[in-house]
Amino acid sequence: MVLDRSKDSKPLYLQIKDILKHKIINNEYAVGSTIPSENELEEIFGVSRMTIRQAVNELVNEGLLRKERGRGKGTVVLSNAIADKLSTVKSFTQKMQEQGYILKNKQINISLVTPDPAVVAAFNIEPTDKVLRLSRIRMVNNDIIMYSISYVPGFLDLPFDAELYGSLYQLLSTQNIQISHAEEYIEAMLADEEISRELEIPLNAAVLKRTRISQDQYNRNVEYTTTYYRSDKYKYVVELTV
């Protein structure tokens, strides 16, 4: 398998990690199966064992692989769910691009609405003020992953062109608005009729719900987003230090 060995290319172990991850996500290496051995991967990629181990360890740390103890046990595919590290304020688009995923919007709807009390409180606006409502169904590698509903205060005067909303944060940056801080609340819940329809999952299936309130460089709350994730396709990774 050909790797990019040019001077300015991504490190080889990260290239191999991306290739293995792609195979896991697309079920070429199914959950519960073992991936090729270190010796086999050395031959496939033409690299050292240390490079292979670095690549595999990256995927172990992301929770996609597990090394079985004992001779001949091998490395098992533990999960093919997307891992999202909760450490920095980044858009979903940016995180997926950094991990090498292909991200698409299946559906985007934009409207001006009267906000509910939670949004009114977050933006410190009047109940009669209008806010922009952005709903999106997003796909990764052709699988529906999430259904999100974002609210943005009307004073930001964002455009009504769906093609511009591939990434809300990128659009905000074009308006000289930089996200500097965010608070998130994560909980498990059962999918109601709306969520099951949009995510194409059974009614009452388990989903992850994440609510994010983001502030800009002027400490203004400029985003209130509720996102519902398929629990079989998405998981959170929290890094803890002592």
C-alpha positions in Angstrom: 0.0 0.0 0.0 1.5 3.3 -1.1 2.3 5.9 1.6 3.4 9.5 0.9 7.1 9.6 1.9 7.8 13.1 0.7 9.6 15.6 3.1 6.5 17.6 4.0 4.0 14.7 4.3 2.2 13.6 7.4 4.2 11.2 9.5 4.0 7.6 8.3 2.4 6.2 11.4 -0.4 8.8 11.2 -1.0 7.9 7.5 -1.2 4.2 8.5 -3.5 5.1 11.4 -5.8 6.9 8.9 -5.9 4.0 6.5 -6.6 1.5 9.3 -9.3 3.8 10.7 -10.9 4.1 7.3 -11.1 0.3 7.1 -12.6 0.0 10.5 -15.2 2.7 9.9 -16.2 1.1 6.6 -16.4 -2.4 8.2 -13.5 -3.8 6.1 -12.3 -4.7 9.6 -15.5 -5.6 11.4 -16.1 -5.1 15.1 -14.9 -8.2 16.9 -12.5 -9.3 14.2 -8.7 -9.0 14.4 -6.7 -6.7 12.2 -3.6 -8.1 10.4 -0.6 -8.8 12.7 2.3 -6.5 13.1 4.4 -8.6 10.8 1.7 -8.5 8.1 1.2 -4.7 8.5 5.0 -4.3 8.2 4.9 -6.1 4.8 1.7 -4.3 3.6 3.1 -0.8 4.3 6.8 -1.4 4.0 7.7 0.3 7.3 9.3 -0.7 10.6 7.5 -2.5 13.5 7.9 0.6 15.6 5.9 2.7 13.1 3.2 0.0 13.0 3.0 0.0 16.8 2.7 3.8 16.9 -0.2 3.7 14.4 -2.0 0.9 16.3 -1.5 2.5 19.7 -3.2 5.7 18.3 -6.3 3.7 17.5 -6.1 1.9 20.9 -6.1 5.3 22.6 -9.1 6.3 20.5 -11.0 3.2 21.7 -11.2 1.6 18.2 -8.8 -1.2 18.9 -7.9 -3.4 21.8 -4.7 -5.5 22.2 -5.5 -8.9 23.5 -3.0 -10.4 25.9 -1.3 -13.7 25.2 0.5 -15.3 22.2 -1.5 -15.3 19.0 -4.3 -13.2 20.4 -3.8 -10.2 18.1 -5.4 -6.8 18.0 -9.2 -6.8 18.0 -11.6 -4.1 16.6 -13.4 -2.9 19.6 -15.6 -0.2 18.0 -16.2 1.6 14.8 -17.8 4.6 16.4 -16.3 8.0 15.8 -14.3 9.2 18.8 -14.6 12.9 19.8 -12.2 14.2 22.3 -13.6 16.8 24.7 -10.6 19.1 25.1 -10.9 22.1 22.8 -13.6 24.3 21.2 -13.7 23.2 17.6 -16.5 22.7 15.1 -17.7 19.2 14.2 -16.5 20.0 10.7 -13.0 20.7 11.8 -12.8 17.7 14.0 -13.9 15.3 11.3 -11.6 16.8 8.7 -8.6 16.5 11.1 -9.5 12.8 11.5 -9.7 12.2 7.8 -13.4 11.6 7.6 -15.6 12.6 4.6 -18.3 14.9 6.0 -21.6 15.8 4.2 -24.8 17.7 5.0 -27.8 15.6 4.1 -30.2 18.4 4.9 -30.0 22.1 6.0 -32.9 24.2 7.0 -32.6 27.9 7.9 -35.4 30.1 9.3 -36.1 33.1 11.6 -38.0 32.0 14.7 -39.2 33.2 18.1 -36.9 31.4 20.5 -37.9 29.2 23.4 -37.1 30.3 27.0 -33.7 28.5 27.2 -32.4 30.4 24.1 -33.9 33.7 25.4 -32.0 33.2 28.6 -28.7 32.2 26.9 -28.7 35.2 24.6 -30.2 37.6 27.2 -32.8 38.8 24.6 -36.5 39.7 24.7 -39.0 36.8 24.2 -40.3 38.5 21.1 -36.8 38.9 19.5 -36.1 36.8 16.4 -33.2 34.4 16.2 -31.8 32.4 13.3 -32.6 28.7 13.5 -30.3 26.3 11.7 -31.1 22.5 11.6 -28.7 20.1 9.9 -28.6 16.3 9.4 -24.9 15.4 9.0 -23.3 12.3 7.5 -19.8 10.9 7.9 -18.6 8.4 5.3 -22.2 8.2 4.1 -23.6 7.3 7.5 -26.0 9.6 9.3 -24.3 10.6 12.5 -26.0 13.6 14.0 -29.0 15.9 13.9 -28.3 19.4 15.2 -30.4 22.5 15.9 -28.4 25.7 16.3 -29.7 29.2 17.3 -27.8 32.4 16.5 -28.9 35.8 17.8 -30.5 38.0 15.1 -28.1 40.9 15.6 -25.4 38.9 13.9 -27.4 39.2 10.6 -26.1 36.0 9.0 -27.0 35.1 5.4 -29.8 32.8 4.4 -27.8 30.7 2.0 -27.7 27.0 3.0 -24.5 26.4 1.0 -22.6 28.7 3.4 -23.4 26.5 6.4 -21.1 23.6 5.9 -19.4 24.9 9.1 -21.2 27.4 11.3 -17.9 28.4 12.9 -16.2 29.1 9.5 -19.2 31.3 8.5 -19.0 33.2 11.8 -15.3 33.8 11.2 -16.1 35.4 7.9 -18.2 37.9 10.0 -15.2 38.6 12.3 -16.7 36.5 15.0 -14.3 34.1 16.7 -15.5 31.4 19.2 -13.3 31.7 22.3 -15.2 29.7 24.9 -18.0 27.2 25.2 -19.9 25.3 27.9 -21.3 21.8 27.1 -23.9 19.6 28.7 -24.0 15.9 27.7 -26.7 13.4 28.6 -28.2 10.1 27.4 -31.8 10.0 26.2 -34.2 8.0 24.1 -35.1 9.1 20.6 -38.5 10.6 20.2 -40.4 10.6 16.9 -38.5 13.7 15.5 -35.1 12.4 16.4 -35.8 8.9 15.3 -37.0 10.2 11.9 -34.1 12.5 11.3 -31.4 10.0 12.4 -33.2 7.1 10.8 -33.1 5.0 13.9 -35.9 3.1 15.8 -38.2 5.0 18.2 -36.7 5.0 21.7 -33.3 4.1 20.5 -30.5 5.4 22.8 -28.9 8.7 21.6 -26.4 11.2 23.0 -27.6 14.7 23.5 -25.1 17.6 23.7 -26.1 21.2 24.4 -23.4 23.8 23.6 -23.5 27.5 24.5 -20.6 29.3 22.8 -19.1 32.8 23.4 -17.2 35.0 21.0 -14.1 37.2 21.6 -16.4 39.9 23.2 -17.8 37.4 25.7 -21.2 37.4 24.0 -23.2 34.2 23.7 -23.5 33.7 20.0 -24.5 30.0 19.6 -26.9 27.7 21.3 -26.8 24.3 19.8 -28.5 21.0 20.7 -27.1 18.0 18.9 -28.4 14.4 18.9 -25.8 11.7 18.0 -26.4 8.0 17.1 -24.9 6.2 20.1 -23.8 3.3 17.9 -21.8 5.6 15.6 -20.4 8.3 18.0 -18.7 8.4 21.4 -16.8 10.8 23.6 -13.3 10.5 24.8 -12.3 12.5 27.9 -8.6 12.8 28.8 -7.9 13.1 32.5 -4.6 14.0 34.2 -3.5 13.9 37.8 
